[in-house]
Amino acid sequence: MALPAPNLDDRRFQDLVDDAKRMVMRRCPEWTDHNVSDPGVTLIETFAFMTDQLLFRLNQVPDRLYVKFLELIGLRLIPATPAQADVTFWLSAPAITAVGIPMGTNVATLRTEQVESVVFSTDKDLQILPCALNYVATQAADADAQVDRTDEIKMGQSFEAFSPVPRVDDAMLVGLSNPVPNCVVRLDFDCRVEGVGVHPDHPPLQWEAWNGKEWRRCRVSTDETGALNTTGEIHVHVPGDHESAVLGGHAAGWLRARVIEVDEDWPTYQATPLVTALSASTIGGTVEADHCEIIEEEILGDSEGVPGQEFSVARAPVVLGAGQAVLETMSDHGWQEWTQVHNFAGSGPADRHYILDATAGTVHFGPAIREPDGGLRQYGAVAPYGSTIRLRKHATGGGRIGNVGRGAIQTLKSSIPFVSRVENIEAAWGGVDGESLEEAKARGPILLRTRSRAVTAEDYEAITHEAAPDVARVRCVTAGDQDTDAGSVRVLIVPAAAEVDGKIDFAELVPGEETLARISERLDEVRLIGTRVLVSPPRYRGVTVVARVIARPRLDTARVRAEALEALYRYLNPISGGRDGRGWEFGRPVQAGDVYALLQRVRGVDLVEDVRLFGANPVTGERGEECQRLDVDPHSLIFSYEHHVKVEDH
């Protein structure tokens, strides 16, 4: 678990000699013989040698001792966390037989001359199953029974998809020949334009799949029908728990289109769509992939049969990837599996335990410690002499670079029959860089003081980072501060979200339920008795910048505008913005002067004519009044919402 010790003194012997000679030239210009044979130069080199040794020892002692002290208290660097993305494998034609995508299939972003491709690996097997349309039915919102429309479809007759004037919870049910979990179903509709008036980007329609207990919402990536208003295709991404069930007396894998309520700003159906023809087929499948490369098996070496052995993997850091890394040793009885532990304090001589330092990529076996009575105690078993040691099913990668935008994953690293292309429908999320040495040094005193007990706000933040390294930022608000009740603390979580040219989708700043549950469970173990812990995202204050700048002569104004917008989104960013690039500070106001200075540094900008700030609601898009300073609550963050930059020529 060695932490990298810094090299504080980068000067060497020759640097000291050169400095001394330059000083001689300034102080004693009559001394012109600087050859190595000159006695004065000999004295300079002698003193330079002694000074070099002195600086090498003294200047490195403080930080080296500090690093070694961190190792003694058991501090380890938190490894990088891999980003996750739902990757869709599109078939070259509708499936007529099952197509398998094995676990560990590598997909990647496009590689350019400046940027290397970012590789993702699927974390489980995917089966793309064929399907066909078996049944069609409709059900009114206030009706218990369904109306079978299967015969009308077979006869080519039109039927009303919903009530004559569609109401909320009216539904059209589609029965597939079999369930298709994690598959993409293409529904080909022949519709008449009767539901005209609905907005295609905000339709009052939602597709759902039955999982045996409830209807689960489905993602729709393509809707050429404009919410069943015209002939076209609809691509429905079925969730992984889709099951066969009996509805209306028919067994099938059921999907349904349900009328939902929309905001009053968007129109709803005035008349029901008429469906003349409908067919179904499977054209793809979706599986989760992690930003890592899975290594099925790596031989680390042969054991020397002594305590305290260390072995290094070929590529670090090690991340969980598709599962927990497994260490095995070869014995007379075959491969024996060892158990990973955090420390050897509770390990006995017969316990096959090991420690994996994920950041450094090293495997450590238990040491032998001399006891006060002179005897030796073995902490953890010793691998037999000559036995082969291998690490099975581990992965390498991770980091914030994996938070790629929607549609960035386009390359299939290996050919798979019947698969034409890959795509991530949504942006990747959850990638966090590993802990740096400076961050570890700042965490060391907190770890020493808390010893896994949360008392102060810093304790809660440090333990939260350990429990969920995949979050980007953590802020603890103590009792009596802002609106936190007495006896309570609020832990504010900012998840790692995908950024495209600095822009973040506001929905991605909502932490996942699994992340919140994991943090809550860990903090519940270490909180003081009687303390109530609330884990939630922080409040966000939307900000819109409207600016007018003058471009330098003979420059492309479109390029200048694009770079100015990118600079605004990157600076006014809750995750990677602010003055130090680590995210906008909690409670820091946005001032027009800061924006003036930022835009003036943009390449191609000659003059910043005007800057105006507006508060904005990132959910509704409602804009507030113009101001020169936008105040933010003490424990809130800003969010960039729809900046506007006008670029003019000289």
C-alpha positions in Angstrom: 0.0 0.0 0.0 2.9 2.4 -0.7 1.9 6.0 -1.3 4.0 7.9 -3.8 6.5 10.1 -2.0 7.2 13.4 -3.7 10.6 14.6 -4.9 10.7 18.1 -3.4 14.3 19.1 -4.5 14.6 19.0 -8.3 18.0 20.7 -8.3 21.1 18.6 -8.8 24.9 18.9 -8.5 25.4 20.7 -11.9 22.6 23.2 -11.2 24.3 24.2 -8.0 27.7 24.6 -9.8 26.1 26.7 -12.5 24.4 29.0 -9.9 27.7 29.5 -8.1 29.6 30.4 -11.3 26.9 32.9 -12.3 27.3 34.5 -8.9 31.1 34.7 -9.3 30.6 36.5 -12.6 28.4 39.1 -10.9 30.5 39.6 -7.8 34.0 39.0 -9.1 34.1 39.8 -12.9 38.0 39.6 -12.9 37.8 35.9 -12.3 37.6 34.6 -15.8 39.1 31.1 -15.6 36.2 28.8 -15.0 37.8 25.6 -16.3 37.6 22.5 -14.1 41.3 22.7 -13.5 41.0 26.0 -11.7 41.3 25.6 -7.8 38.4 27.9 -7.3 36.1 25.8 -9.5 37.3 22.7 -7.6 36.1 24.4 -4.3 32.8 25.3 -5.9 32.2 21.7 -7.0 33.2 20.4 -3.6 30.7 22.7 -1.8 28.1 21.9 -4.5 28.4 18.2 -3.8 28.0 18.7 -0.1 25.0 21.1 -0.6 23.4 18.6 -2.9 23.6 15.9 -0.3 22.3 18.2 2.4 19.3 19.3 0.3 18.5 15.8 -0.8 18.2 14.7 2.8 16.7 17.6 4.6 14.2 18.9 2.1 12.6 15.4 1.6 12.3 14.4 5.2 9.1 16.3 6.2 6.9 15.0 3.3 8.4 11.6 3.3 7.7 11.2 7.0 4.2 12.5 6.5 3.5 10.0 3.8 4.9 7.1 5.9 2.8 8.2 8.8 -0.3 8.0 6.6 0.6 4.5 5.7 1.0 3.6 9.4 -2.6 4.7 10.2 -3.9 2.6 7.3 -4.8 5.3 4.8 -5.0 4.2 1.2 -5.7 6.2 -1.9 -9.3 5.9 -3.1 -9.2 4.3 -6.6 -11.0 5.7 -9.6 -14.6 4.8 -10.2 -15.7 3.6 -13.6 -18.5 5.3 -15.5 -21.6 3.4 -16.4 -23.6 3.6 -19.6 -26.5 1.7 -21.1 -25.2 0.5 -24.5 -27.7 -0.5 -27.2 -26.6 -3.1 -29.8 -28.6 -2.6 -33.0 -29.2 -5.6 -35.3 -28.7 -5.4 -39.1 -32.2 -6.9 -39.5 -35.1 -7.9 -37.3 -34.2 -10.9 -35.2 -35.4 -14.3 -36.4 -33.3 -16.2 -33.8 -31.7 -15.3 -30.5 -28.5 -13.2 -30.7 -26.1 -13.4 -27.8 -23.8 -10.6 -26.6 -21.3 -12.1 -24.2 -20.3 -10.4 -21.0 -17.0 -8.4 -21.4 -17.8 -7.3 -25.0 -15.7 -4.1 -25.6 -17.3 -1.0 -27.1 -15.6 2.4 -27.4 -15.9 6.0 -28.4 -14.4 7.2 -31.7 -10.6 7.7 -31.8 -9.3 10.9 -33.2 -5.8 12.3 -33.8 -6.0 14.2 -30.5 -8.1 12.0 -28.3 -7.8 8.3 -27.5 -10.9 6.2 -27.5 -12.7 5.5 -24.2 -13.3 1.7 -23.9 -16.4 0.3 -22.1 -17.0 -3.4 -21.3 -20.5 -5.0 -20.8 -21.0 -6.3 -17.3 -23.4 -9.2 -18.1 -24.6 -11.4 -20.9 -27.3 -10.1 -23.2 -29.8 -12.2 -25.2 -31.6 -10.4 -28.0 -34.8 -12.5 -28.4 -37.1 -12.4 -31.5 -40.8 -11.6 -31.1 -43.9 -11.0 -33.0 -47.3 -9.4 -32.5 -50.0 -11.8 -31.1 -52.6 -9.7 -29.5 -53.9 -6.1 -29.5 -56.4 -4.7 -27.0 -57.7 -1.3 -25.8 -58.9 -0.4 -22.3 -60.7 2.8 -21.2 -59.6 4.6 -18.1 -62.8 3.7 -16.1 -63.2 0.2 -17.5 -62.1 -3.0 -15.9 -62.3 -5.2 -19.0 -60.2 -5.0 -22.2 -61.6 -4.8 -25.7 -59.8 -7.3 -28.0 -58.7 -5.7 -31.2 -56.7 -8.6 -32.6 -59.3 -9.6 -35.3 -59.6 -6.1 -36.5 -55.8 -5.8 -37.0 -55.8 -9.1 -38.9 -58.7 -8.0 -41.1 -57.0 -4.6 -41.8 -59.8 -2.7 -40.1 -59.2 0.6 -38.2 -59.9 0.9 -34.5 -59.7 3.7 -32.0 -56.6 3.5 -29.9 -58.3 5.3 -27.0 -61.7 6.8 -26.0 -63.3 9.1 -28.7 -61.9 12.0 -26.6 -58.8 10.5 -25.0 -58.7 10.7 -21.2 -55.8 10.1 -18.8 -55.1 6.4 -18.2 -56.7 5.3 -21.5 -54.5 2.6 -22.8 -53.7 0.5 -25.9 -52.2 -2.9 -25.1 -49.8 -4.8 -27.3 -49.2 -8.5 -26.6 -45.9 -10.0 -27.9 -45.4 -13.6 -28.6 -42.9 -13.8 -25.7 -41.2 -11.5 -23.2 -38.2 -9.6 -24.4 -36.2 -8.3 -21.4 -33.5 -5.7 -22.2 -34.5 -5.8 -25.9 -35.5 -3.0 -28.3 -38.9 -3.7 -29.9 -39.9 -2.0 -33.2 -43.6 -1.3 -33.5 -44.7 -0.4 -37.1 -47.9 1.6 -37.0 -50.2 2.6 -39.8 -52.2 5.4 -38.3 -54.6 8.1 -39.5 -54.1 11.7 -38.4 -56.9 12.1 -35.9 -54.9 13.1 -32.7 -53.5 16.1 -34.4 -52.4 19.0 -32.1 -50.1 17.1 -29.7 -46.5 18.2 -29.6 -44.2 15.4 -30.8 -41.5 16.3 -28.3 -43.9 16.4 -25.4 -46.6 13.9 -26.3 -49.3 13.0 -23.7 -48.3 9.3 -24.2 -46.2 6.9 -22.2 -45.0 3.4 -23.1 -44.9 0.8 -20.4 -44.0 -2.9 -19.9 -45.6 -5.4 -17.5 -43.1 -7.2 -15.2 -45.6 -9.5 -13.5 -46.4 -7.1 -10.7 -46.6 -3.6 -12.1 -46.2 -1.5 -15.3 -42.7 -0.2 -15.8 -42.0 2.8 -17.9 -40.0 2.2 -21.1 -37.6 4.5 -22.8 -38.6 5.5 -26.4 -35.6 6.4 -28.6 -37.5 6.9 -31.9 -41.1 7.8 -32.6 -41.8 8.5 -36.2 -45.6 8.5 -35.7 -45.7 11.8 -33.7 -47.5 10.1 -30.8 -49.7 7.8 -33.1 -50.6 10.6 -35.5 -49.1 9.2 -38.7 -47.6 6.1 -40.1 -44.1 5.2 -38.9 -41.9 3.3 -36.4 -41.7 3.4 -32.6 -38.6 1.9 -30.9 -39.4 0.8 -27.4 -36.6 -0.2 -25.0 -38.1 -2.9 -22.8 -36.7 -3.1 -19.1 -34.9 -6.2 -17.9 -37.7 -7.5 -15.7 -40.2 -8.0 -18.5 -42.2 -11.2 -18.0 -45.0 -13.1 -19.6 -48.4 -12.7 -18.0 -52.1 -13.4 -18.6 -54.1 -10.3 -19.3 -57.6 -10.3 -20.7 -57.4 -14.1 -21.0 -54.3 -14.1 -23.2 -50.8 -15.0 -22.2 -48.1 -12.7 -23.8 -45.3 -10.3 -23.1 -47.3 -7.1 -22.7 -46.6 -3.5 -23.6 -49.0 -0.7 -23.5 -49.3 3.0 -24.6 -51.0 5.0 -21.9 -52.4 8.5 -22.1 -50.8 10.7 -19.4 -51.3 14.1 -18.0 -48.9 16.8 -19.4 -48.3 20.4 -18.4 -50.9 22.9 -19.4 -48.3 24.5 -21.6 -48.4 21.5 -24.0 -51.4 20.4 -26.0 -53.2 17.1 -25.5 -55.3 14.8 -27.7 -58.5 16.4 -29.1 -59.5 13.1 -30.8 -58.3 9.5 -30.6 -55.8 8.2 -33.1 -57.0 5.5 -35.5 -54.8 2.4 -35.9 -55.1 0.5 -39.2 -52.1 -1.9 -39.0 -49.5 -2.9 -36.4 -46.6 -5.3 -36.3 -43.8 -5.9 -33.9 -40.2 -7.2 -34.2 -36.9 -7.1 -32.2 -34.2 -4.9 -33.6 -31.7 -4.6 -30.8 -30.9 -5.0 -27.1 -29.5 -2.8 -24.3 -27.0 -3.8 -21.6 -25.1 -1.8 -19.0 -21.4 -1.3 -19.7 -18.6 0.0 -17.4 -15.7 2.2 -18.4 -13.0 -0.5 -17.9 -11.2 -3.3 -19.7 -11.9 -6.7 -18.2 -8.9 -9.0 -17.8 -10.0 -12.6 -17.5 -6.8 -13.9 -16.0 -3.4 -12.5 -15.1 -0.5 -14.6 -13.7 1.2 -12.5 -11.0 4.2 -14.8 -10.4 5.3 -17.7 -8.2 5.3 -17.7 -4.4 8.7 -17.7 -2.5 6.9 -19.3 0.5 7.8 -16.4 2.9 5.5 -13.9 4.7 4.8 -10.4 3.5 5.1 -11.0 -0.3 3.9 -8.4 -2.7 2.9 -8.8 -6.4 2.0 -6.2 -9.0 -0.6 -6.4 -11.7 0.4 -5.3 -15.2 -2.0 -2.4 -15.4 -3.2 -0.2 -12.6 -5.6 1.0 -11.2 -7.8 -2.0 -10.5 -11.5 -1.3 -10.5 -14.5 -3.6 -9.7 -15.6 -3.5 -13.4 -17.7 -6.6 -14.0 -17.2 -8.0 -10.5 -14.9 -8.5 -7.6 -11.4 -9.5 -8.4 -10.5 -13.1 -7.3 -7.0 -14.2 -6.2 -6.1 -17.9 -6.6 -3.1 -20.0 -6.0 -2.2 -23.3 -7.5 -1.9 -26.3 -5.2 -2.0 -30.1 -5.3 -5.8 -29.9 -5.1 -6.1 -27.3 -8.0 -6.8 -23.6 -7.8 -7.6 -22.3 -4.3 -9.4 -19.1 -3.8 -8.2 -16.4 -1.3 -10.4 -13.8 0.5 -9.8 -10.1 0.2 -9.7 -8.2 3.5 -9.1 -4.6 4.5 -6.4 -5.4 7.0 -4.7 -8.4 8.6 -5.7 -7.6 12.2 -8.1 -10.5 12.5 -6.2 -12.9 10.3 -4.7 -16.1 11.6 -1.9 -18.3 10.2 -4.4 -20.6 8.4 -6.6 -17.8 6.9 -6.1 -17.4 3.2 -6.4 -13.6 3.2 -4.8 -10.9 1.1 -5.0 -7.1 0.6 -5.5 -5.5 -2.8 -4.3 -2.0 -3.2 -6.4 -1.0 -6.2 -4.7 2.3 -6.9 -1.2 1.0 -7.0 -2.3 -2.4 -8.4 -0.4 -4.5 -5.8 -1.4 -7.7 -4.0 -0.1 -8.1 -0.4 0.0 -11.3 1.7 0.1 -11.3 5.4 3.3 -10.4 7.3 5.0 -12.2 10.3 5.3 -9.9 13.3 7.6 -10.4 16.2 5.8 -10.5 19.6 7.1 -9.0 22.9 8.1 -12.5 24.1 10.4 -12.9 21.1 8.1 -15.3 19.1 6.7 -14.6 15.6 3.0 -14.4 14.9 1.8 -14.9 11.3 -1.1 -12.7 10.2 -2.7 -14.5 7.3 -1.5 -17.7 5.5 1.6 -17.9 3.4 1.3 -19.1 -0.2 3.2 -22.4 -0.6 6.6 -22.2 -2.1 6.6 -22.4 -5.9 2.8 -22.1 -6.2 1.5 -20.0 -9.1 -0.5 -16.9 -8.1 -3.1 -15.5 -10.5 -5.7 -12.7 -10.3 -8.9 -13.7 -12.1 -11.7 -11.6 -13.4 -10.4 -8.1 -12.6 -10.7 -4.9 -14.6 -8.6 -1.7 -15.1 -9.8 1.8 -16.0 -12.2 4.3 -14.5 -12.1 8.0 -14.0 -14.1 11.1 -15.0 -13.0 10.7 -18.6 -15.6 7.9 -18.9 -18.5 10.3 -18.4 -19.1 10.6 -22.2 -22.1 12.3 -23.7 -25.1 10.7 -25.4 -24.3 8.9 -28.7 -20.5 9.1 -28.0 -20.1 5.3 -27.9 -20.1 4.2 -31.6 -17.4 1.6 -32.1 -17.7 -2.2 -31.6 -14.2 -3.5 -30.8 -14.9 -7.0 -32.0 -17.2 -8.3 -34.7 -20.5 -9.9 -33.6 -22.8 -11.6 -36.1 -26.0 -9.7 -37.0 -24.9 -6.6 -35.0 -24.5 -3.6 -37.2 -23.7 -0.8 -34.7 -23.7 0.2 -31.1 -24.9 3.4 -29.4 -25.4 4.8 -25.9 -28.9 6.4 -25.9 -28.2 8.3 -22.7 -25.0 9.9 -21.4 -22.6 7.9 -19.3 -22.5 8.7 -15.6 -20.7 7.9 -12.3 -17.0 8.1 -13.4 -14.8 9.7 -10.7 -11.0 10.2 -10.8 -8.9 8.5 -8.2 -7.8 10.3 -5.1 -4.6 12.4 -5.4 -1.8 12.5 -2.9 -2.7 16.0 -1.9 -6.3 15.0 -1.2 -5.1 12.0 0.8 -2.8 14.2 2.9 -5.8 16.4 3.7 -7.9 13.4 4.6 -5.2 11.8 6.8 -5.9 14.0 9.9 -9.6 13.5 9.6 -9.1 9.7 9.4 -6.9 9.8 12.5 -9.3 11.8 14.4 -12.6 10.0 13.5 -11.4 6.4 13.2 -14.7 5.7 11.4 -16.9 7.7 13.8 -18.9 10.7 12.5 -19.0 13.7 14.8 -18.1 16.8 12.9 -19.1 17.9 9.4 -15.7 17.0 8.1 -16.2 13.5 9.5 -19.4 13.0 7.6 -17.9 14.3 4.3 -14.8 12.0 4.6 -16.8 8.9 5.4 -19.2 9.6 2.6 -16.4 9.8 0.1 -15.1 6.5 1.3 -18.6 4.9 1.1 -19.3 6.3 -2.3 -16.2 7.3 -4.3 -18.4 7.6 -7.4 -19.9 10.9 -6.2 -18.3 14.1 -7.3 -18.8 16.4 -4.3 -20.1 16.1 -0.7 -21.2 18.9 1.6 -22.4 18.4 5.2 -24.8 20.9 6.8 -25.0 20.7 10.5 -27.9 21.4 12.9 -29.1 25.0 13.1 -27.5 25.9 9.8 -30.0 27.0 7.1 -33.1 24.8 7.5 -31.5 21.8 9.2 -33.4 20.8 12.4 -31.8 20.4 15.8 -30.3 17.0 16.2 -30.0 16.4 12.4 -27.3 16.7 9.8 -27.9 17.0 6.0 -25.4 15.4 3.7 -25.6 17.0 0.2 -24.5 14.7 -2.7 -23.5 15.9 -6.1 -23.2 12.9 -8.5 -20.7 12.6 -11.3 -22.6 13.7 -14.4 -21.7 13.6 -18.1 -20.5 16.8 -19.6 -20.7 17.7 -23.2 -18.7 20.9 -23.9 -19.2 21.7 -20.2 -23.0 21.3 -20.4 -24.8 19.1 -18.0 -28.3 17.7 -18.2 -30.0 18.8 -15.0 -31.7 15.4 -14.6 -28.3 13.8 -14.2 -27.6 15.9 -11.0 -30.1 13.7 -9.1 -28.3 11.0 -7.2 -29.4 7.4 -7.9 -31.4 5.5 -5.3 -28.7 2.9 -4.9 -26.1 5.6 -4.1 -28.3 7.3 -1.6 -29.1 4.0 0.1 -25.4 3.0 0.3 -24.4 6.3 1.8 -27.3 6.3 4.3 -26.5 2.8 5.4 -22.8 3.6 6.0 -23.5 6.9 7.9 -26.1 5.1 10.0 -23.3 2.9 11.3 -21.0 5.7 12.4 -23.4 8.5 13.5 -23.8 9.5 17.1 -26.7 8.0 18.9 -29.7 10.4 18.5 -28.4 12.0 15.4 -30.7 12.0 12.4 -28.9 11.9 9.0 -30.6 13.1 5.8 -28.9 12.4 2.5 -30.1 14.4 -0.5 -28.9 16.5 -3.4 -28.3 20.2 -2.8 -30.5 23.0 -4.1 -29.5 24.5 -7.4 -29.8 28.1 -8.5 -30.1 28.4 -12.3 -28.2 31.2 -14.0 -28.5 32.5 -17.6 -25.8 34.7 -19.1 -26.7 37.0 -22.0 -23.6 38.6 -23.5 -22.5 40.6 -26.5 -18.9 40.5 -27.6 -16.8 41.9 -30.5 -14.7 39.4 -32.4 -11.3 40.2 -33.8 -11.1 41.0 -37.6 -11.3 38.2 -40.1 -12.3 35.5 -37.6 -15.2 33.0 -37.8 -17.8 34.5 -35.5 -19.6 31.1 -35.3 -16.4 29.5 -33.8 -15.9 32.4 -31.4 -19.5 32.1 -30.2 -19.1 28.3 -29.7 -15.9 28.8 -27.7 -17.5 31.6 -25.6 -20.5 29.4 -24.8 -18.2 26.5 -23.9 -16.2 28.7 -21.6 -19.4 29.8 -19.8 -20.7 26.3 -19.3 -17.4 25.1 -18.1 -16.9 27.9 -15.6 -20.5 28.1 -14.3 -20.4 24.4 -13.6 -21.3 22.7 -10.2 -18.9 19.8 -10.8 -15.8 21.0 -12.7 -16.2 24.8 -12.8 -15.2 27.6 -10.5 -11.8 29.2 -9.9 -9.9 26.0 -9.3 -11.8 23.7 -11.7 -13.2 21.5 -8.9 -16.7 22.8 -9.1 -18.5 26.1 -8.3 -18.1 26.9 -4.6 -21.2 26.4 -2.4 -22.9 29.7 -1.7 -20.6 31.7 -4.0 -22.5 34.4 -5.9 -22.2 34.9 -9.6 -21.0 38.4 -10.5 -20.9 40.1 -13.9 -17.3 41.1 -13.4 -16.2 37.5 -13.3 -18.0 36.8 -16.5 -16.4 39.8 -18.2 -13.0 38.5 -17.3 -13.8 35.0 -18.5 -15.1 36.1 -21.9 -12.2 38.4 -22.4 -9.9 35.4 -22.2 -11.7 33.5 -24.9 -9.6 33.1 -28.1 -10.8 35.5 -30.8 -12.7 37.9 -28.5 -11.5 41.5 -28.9 -13.9 43.3 -26.6 -16.7 42.3 -24.3 -19.5 44.9 -24.8 -22.2 43.8 -22.4 -22.9 41.1 -19.9 -26.3 40.5 -18.2 -27.2 37.9 -15.5 -30.6 36.3 -15.0 -31.8 33.8 -12.5 -33.5 30.9 -14.1 -35.5 27.9 -13.0 -33.7 24.8 -14.6 -37.0 22.8 -14.5 -39.5 25.2 -15.9 -37.1 27.5 -17.8 -38.7 30.6 -16.2 -36.2 33.5 -16.2 -35.9 36.0 -13.4 -35.0 39.7 -13.5 -31.8 41.1 -14.8 -29.0 41.7 -12.3 -25.3 42.3 -12.0 -24.9 39.9 -9.0 -26.8 36.7 -8.6 -26.8 35.6 -4.9 -26.8 31.9 -4.0 -27.9 30.4 -0.7 -25.0 29.3 1.6 -25.3 25.6 0.8 -26.6 25.8 -2.7 -24.9 25.5 -6.1 -25.4 27.2 -9.5 -26.5 25.5 -12.7 -25.9 26.9 -16.2 -29.2 27.2 -18.0 -29.3 28.3 -21.7 -26.5 30.9 -22.0 -26.7 33.3 -25.0 -23.8 35.0 -26.6 -24.0 37.4 -29.6 -20.8 37.9 -31.6 -20.4 41.0 -33.8 -17.7 41.9 -36.3 -15.6 45.0 -36.0 
